Amino acid sequence: MAVLKVIEVLSNSEKSWEDATKKAVKEASKTVKNIKSVYVQDQSAVVKDDDVVEFRVNLKLTFEVK
């Protein structure tokens, strides 16, 4: 039986929500091992001068505890 843990992670990107998600997983993987899945809970964006300048994600990251 595997034991899994879920943590909440926030990330941002100037490119896209997808890029913000990838950045979150890449950064988290530096200290969290055995990442199994990611669930994007919320998405938002920052608008400046009628243009989207930043994409933000709030996600739940699941990893196996050994």
CORGIHU-V482760 format. One record per residue. N is the residue number from 1. PSI is psi in whole degrees, 0 to 359 (* if undefined). OMEGA is omega in whole degrees, -180 to 180 (999 if undefined). Layout:
# CORGIHU-V482760
n/psi/omega
N/PSI/OMEGA
N/PSI/OMEGA
This chain:
# CORGIHU-V482760
n/psi/omega
1/134/179
2/144/174
3/125/-178
4/148/177
5/147/180
6/131/174
7/156/179
8/135/-177
9/139/175
10/143/-180
11/162/178
12/162/179
13/150/175
14/350/-176
15/303/-173
16/169/174
17/323/179
18/316/179
19/320/177
20/320/178
21/314/179
22/321/178
23/321/179
24/314/-179
25/317/-179
26/316/-180
27/317/-180
28/325/-177
29/349/176
30/331/-179
31/340/-180
32/124/-179
33/161/176
34/39/177
35/130/-176
36/324/-178
37/166/177
38/137/179
39/117/179
40/113/-176
41/315/-179
42/151/174
43/144/175
44/170/-180
45/152/176
46/130/-180
47/134/177
48/127/-180
49/47/177
50/25/179
51/142/176
52/123/-178
53/346/-180
54/136/176
55/136/-178
56/143/176
57/145/171
58/116/-174
59/161/175
60/127/-176
61/127/-178
62/131/178
63/156/-179
64/133/176
65/124/-178
66/*/999
